[in-house]
């Protein structure tokens, strides 16, 4: 049997074994053998031999794929990492729901250590050079340079927030353990890789670290639905029935009744309403109704919008609506947990959705406001916070920066039994996550800050608040009651680099 035939036969044996193991774990998964496509002419396809027809064929094959069993050939500068890099460089990025990442070497011997349940199978072979003899080591190792290829691809996926883990096992039980981890976490991973987010309008211009997210990150490119500001304004206007000359139709009257019904318990249960008119409340209620219609229309798991644009467009802010959405256990229309982030910040929206979906908690997205080295405390504030009517006490006030519209001062600790409840501070940026263990010291009510304010004390005696401020990843943070270790674990499962304080 010729060398390429032997190699193909050996690879196929591994592929068939993997397919059977995955099918046992999850029979609904559609497993594609990328190897079959690449060996159509009984010889390995190199990077410079990938044709547009092959790329189109791969994309069609992967349209509904759950798991890919694939091949990477390696051994020279020009051929290393083929065909994945060829696909990426041609802007034809393949986005599987699940990816199996594994490096094989020395025939059927599987290598060691696997800690993550999402994988892509990578094979590699040394290409014999005409100008140089193969070393004895290279002759023994039929999959030369597979580790180099595997790590490069793994990091590419991770940098684009797609969970990937290199599985390098000599021990068969380690491989079984890897597959079991995949089975244990398949629900979490499936949801994470299929979140759908809405961005209404634009990312706020002062969020300078956020501006390139949509243009550079494959995860967000695939997960974010862009929605124009005009669609929100049209949906808002239709509630009054004055769009296109319509005034007082049956449909618009029904919508107004729903807005009024939604506002009644908010007004009735508020501890105080100050600097807010009935007109302000009505506009805030219509914004909420319009946002819920958009969420339902696009079947979103989360949404964010350029909040401050509404001040100029409608003379109002969406603070009340975001508080109600984040305070809901489930969206009434789709029975889904929905998250809503401020100022068009997609990275915070992703973190909020992970916390709410997988930890069943409602995080408070807030600005860093103050820190004190002597007391080792840090203060956060924002004009919106998760609001559950009947659970939280709250005051309805105007928006801090603009003095317009409706915002909220929500009591986030009154419903807790502890006087100083444990809390976790979280910040996500790219593939890095900062997590800090803290206790809530005080709910504050300072006039010169955003309306909902929490003061927290760092718990770790080896961590100072100045270290946290120096090493955190930007302004907006999430505060939640998710235990520190649980939050750390879920982000590690999803492939993030976690930094603990």
N, C-alpha and C positions, 0 to 999 in steps of 0.2 A: 504494500500500500504506500503511495507517495506521501511525502511529509505533510502536505496541506490536507490530504485526505485523513491522515492519522490525527492531525490536530483538530479537524472538523469533527471527526468521530468522538474524540475525547471530550471536546467542548459540548457536543450534543448529549453525551452521557450525563455530564453535570447539569445541563439545562433540564433534561427530562426529570432528573432527581429533584431539582428545585421546584419545577412545575408541580410535581405530585405532592410535595410537602406543602406548598402554598395552597393547592386545591383542597387538601385535607383540612387545613386551617380555616379556609374561607372559600367554600365552593362557588360562591357568586363572583369571585374575582375573575376577570378576563386577563389571562396571561399571554403575552406576546413574546415569541422567540425572535428577538432581533437578529440572532445568528443566521436564521434562514434567509433573511433578506441580504445579508452581507456576503453570504457564500453562494450566491446564485450561479456564479461562474466557476465554482469549485476552487476559488482562490481568494485570499483575504482582500477586502476593499481597503485601500489606503486613503489617507486624508485627501490627497490630490486626485483621487479617482472617484470621489463621491459626485454623482451627477444630479442635476436638478430633478430628474425623474425619480431617482432614489429618494431624494428628500421629500418630494411630494408623496411618494408611496409610504414613507415612514409616517408622515403627518396623518395620512388617511388611516393607516393601521392603528395609530395611537389615539384616535378620536375619542374612544370610550374605554381606554385601558385603565385598569386598576394597578397592575403590576407589570413591569417590563423586565424581561430577562435579556441581558444585552452582552455586547462584546466590545472590548477596546483592544486595539493592536498597538504595540509599543516597541521601541527599540531604536529609534533615530529621531533627530530633531524634527524632520519634516513629517514623520508618520505618527509621532507620539500623540496619544489621546484621540485618535480617529476612532469612530466618526463623530463623537459628540461635539468636539470643538468645531468641526466643519459645519455642523448644523447650527451651532450658536453663532459662528462668525457670519453665516449667511442670513442672520436674522430669522431663522426658522426654528426657534427654540421649542423643544418638545416639553410639554407640561403634563407629566403623568400624575394621576391621583396618588399613587404609592410607588416608591422606588426602592429596589433592593440593591444595596451597595456591598459588594463582596470581592475580595481579592483571592484568587486561587493560585497556588504554585505547587511544583513537584507533583505532577499528575493529579491523583484524586485526593491528596492530603489537604485537608482544610486547615486554615491557620487559626489563630487564638484571639479571644476577646471580642465580645460584641455587647454593646450596651444600649443600642437604640433600635427601635422596631421598624424603621423605614430604610430600605436598601435598594441598591442598583447593582446587578451582577456585572463585574468587570473582569475580562480575561485579557491577558497580554502575552505576546510572544516576541522573542528576539529575532529580528530580521538579520540574516547572515549577510555580512558586507563582503563585496568582491575584493576590496582592497585590504582587508584585515582578517586574520583568522580569529575564530571564536575562542575565548579562553576556556579552560576546563570547567570553571564555575558556570559560565554561560551555557556550556553544553549540557550540564546536569540540570540546569533550571530552565524548563521548557516555557515558563511564563515570565521571562526576564522583564524587569521594569514594571510589572503590574502594580506594585505598591506606589510607585511614582505617579502613574496614571490615575490610580484610584484616589489618592489623596488630593490631587489637583481637582478632579471632578467633584469630590465630596465638598471641598471648600467652595467651589463655585455654587453648588446647590445651597449650602449653608448661608453664604453671603446674600443669597436671594430668598432667605427665610423658608427654604424647603428642607424639612428634616432629613438628614442623611447621616449614616454611620458606617465607618469602615469595619467590616467583619473579617478578621484575619485568624482563622482557626485551624490548628492542627488537631484539635480535640472535637470529635463528633458531638459530644454532649454540649459543647459550647455553641455549636451551630443550632442544635435543637433548642437550646435556651434562647438564642436570638429569635428564632421563629416563634417561640412562646411569648416573648416580649412583644413581638409584632401583634400576635393574637390578642394579648391583654390590652393593648393600646389602640387597636384598630378603629374603635369608635371615636376616640379623641382625635386621632390623626385624620380620619375621614372628614370629620366636621371642620377641623382647622384648615385643611386644604380645599374646602368647599365653601368657606365663608364668602358672603357677597356684601360689599360695602358700597354706600353711595356718598359721593362728594358733590354737594350742592354749591354751585359757585366755585370759588377758588380758595386755595390755601392762603391764610392771612399773610401779607407780605413781610411782617416782622418775624415770622417763624422761619428764619433764614436757614436753619438746618433741615427744614422739611421740604424745601422747594424742589429738590431733585428726586424725591421719592418716586413719583410716577414715571419719570423718564429713565430711571436707572435700575429699578427693582422689579424683577419679573413677578414676584408674588403680588405686589400691589397692581401691576399692570393687568394681571389676569383677574384680580378680585374686585377692582373698583369700577363702578358705573358712574361716569361723569353725567351730572344733571345740571342744566343751565339755571341760572337765577330766575330767568323769565318763566320757567315752568312752575317754580314755587310761587311767583307773583300771580301767575294766571290761576293756579289752584286756589290761592288765597282770595283773589277777586271773585271767583265763581261762587264762593260761599254766600256773598251778598246778592248774587244773581245779576250783576251788572256787567258781565263780560259780553261783548258783542251786542250791547243794547238790551240784553235780557234783564228784566227787573221783576222779581217776585214770582218766579216759577215755582211749581210744586217742589222740584228738586232743591232749589235754593232755600226754600222755607224749611224743608226737612233738615238741611245742613245747619241752618241757624239754630234750630231747636236742639240739635245735638251739641253744638258749641255751648249754648246756654246751659244745658244739662251738665256738661263737663265742668263748667265754671262754678256752678252752685255749691258743691261740696268744698271746693278750694276756698271760696269766699267765706263760707259758713265755719270752716274749721281753722281759719287763720287766727293766730293769737293777736295779730295787729296788722293793719293795712295802712301804710303811711306813704305819702308823696306819690300815690298811684290813683288815677281816676278810673271811673267805670269804663270810659273809652279805652284807656290803656289795657284794662283787663279783657275787654272784648277783642281788641286787636291781638293780644297774646293768645287768647283762646282760638282765634281763627288761624294763627300761625301754627298752633299745635294740630288743629284739624287738618291743615294743608300738609304738614310734615307726615302725619300718620297716613294720609292718602298716598303720598309718594312712597313711603316705606312699603305699603301694601302693594302698590302698583309694580314695584321692582323686586318685591320679595327679598328685602334686605335683612341681613343680620345686624347691621349697624349703619349709622349715617353720621356725617359731620358736614358742617357748612361754614361759609365765611360769615360769622355772626355779625360783625360790625357793618357789613354791607347793608343789613336790614335797617340799621339806624338811619342811613341816608335814604333808602328806598321806601321804608314803611314807617319811619319814626318810632321803631320798636326793636326789641331784642328777642331772641328765641329762648331766653333763660328758663322761662316757665315750662315750655314744651320739653326741653332737654331734661329738666328735673323730673317731669312726669314719666318720660320714656325710660330714664335710668332707674326710676323707682318702681316700675312695673315688674312683676314676676314673669309675665308672658305677654306678648302682643296679643290683644283680644282677637285680631283678625286671623292670625296665622298660628297662634299658640307657640310662638318662638320667643326666646329671650332676645330683646333688642337693646343695643347700646347706642348712645349718642354723644359725640365728642364736640368740643368747642373749637372754633377758629380754623376749621378745615384740617386739623392735625390727624393724619391717618395712622401714624405710629401709636399715638395714645388710643385711638379708636380700636386698633388691633389688640392692644393690651387690655383695654376695658372689656372687649368681647371675650377674650380668653378667660378673664377673671369671672365674668358673669356666667358664661356658658359652662365652664368646667369646675368652678369653685362655688357656684351658686351664691355669689355675693355681689353687692352693688357698689362699685368703687366711686370715690369722690375725686374727680379730676380738678386739680387746683394749681394756682401759681405759688412758687416759692415767694414768701413775703418778708420773712425775717429769720435770723438765726442768732443764737447767743451762746458763746463758747463757755461762759462761766456756768450756766445752768444746763449746758449740753442739749439745748432745745432748738426746734425749728418750727416755724409757723407757716401754714398754708392758707390760702383764701381764694374764693371764686364766687361769682354771682349766681351760680347754679350748683345744685347738689341733689343727689337722689332723694326723691320725695315720694313717700308712700302715705297716702291719706289714711288717717287712723292709727298710724305707727309713729310718725315723726310730728313733733310740734314745729311750727314755723311762723315767720312773719313775712308778709308781702311788702316789698320795698322797691324803690326805683333802682335802675342800673347804676353802678358806682361811677364808671368813667364818663358816661354821657348824661346821667341824671334823667334818662328817658325810660319809657317802657316799664316792664315788670321783671324784677329779679327776686331772689329768695334768700332769707337767712334761716337755714334749716338746722334744727337741733339733731346732730348725728350721734349723740351719746346718751341722750335722756332715756332711751328705750333699753339701754344696756344695764345689766344688774351690777356690774363692777363700777366702782367710782373712778378708776383709772384703767380703762379697758386696753388690752393688747391690740396693737394695730400693725400693719405692714405698709411701708412706703415703697413704691415701685416706679421705676422709670425705664422705658424701652426706647432704644435708638438703634436702628439698623439691626444687627444680630446680637447686640449686647443688651443685657438687662441688669439694672441696679436694684437690689432689694435690701431694705433696711428694717431691722426689728425695732419697734418703738412702743411706747405707751402714750395714750392721749392724756395730756395733763389738764387741758382746759378748752372749753369752747368760748371764743372771744367775741366781742361786739364792739369793735373799734370803728369809728366813723370814717376814717381816712383809708379804708381798705375795701376790697371786694366783700360782699355781704356775708357769706358763710365762711367762718374762720375757725381753724383748729390749730392748737399748739401741742406739739408732740415732743417727747423726750427719748433720746436714743438709749437703747437697752444694753447693747454690747459694751462692756466696760473697756474693751480694747479699741473701741471706735469712738472718735470724737466727731462732733457735728461739723467741725471745720474740715476734717478729712472727707466726710460725706459731701459737703458742698464743693470741695475741690475736685472730687472725682465723679460726681454725678454727671448726667449726659444732656442736660438742658433744663428748661423751665418747668413745663407741665409735668406733674407727678400724680400718681394715683394713690389714694389712701383707702385701705379696706381692712375688714376684720378677718381676712383669710390668714390662717396660721402661717408663720414664716416658712417652715419646712415644706408645707403643702404647696405654697406658691413657688418656692424654689424648684420643687420636683416637677411641677407641670411644665414650667418653662424649659427645664432640662430635657424632658421627654420630647418637647417640640424643637429641640436642637439649638436653643439660644445659649450664648455664653453668659453665665450668671455671675455677677459680682456682689458679694455679700458684705453688709455692714451691720 
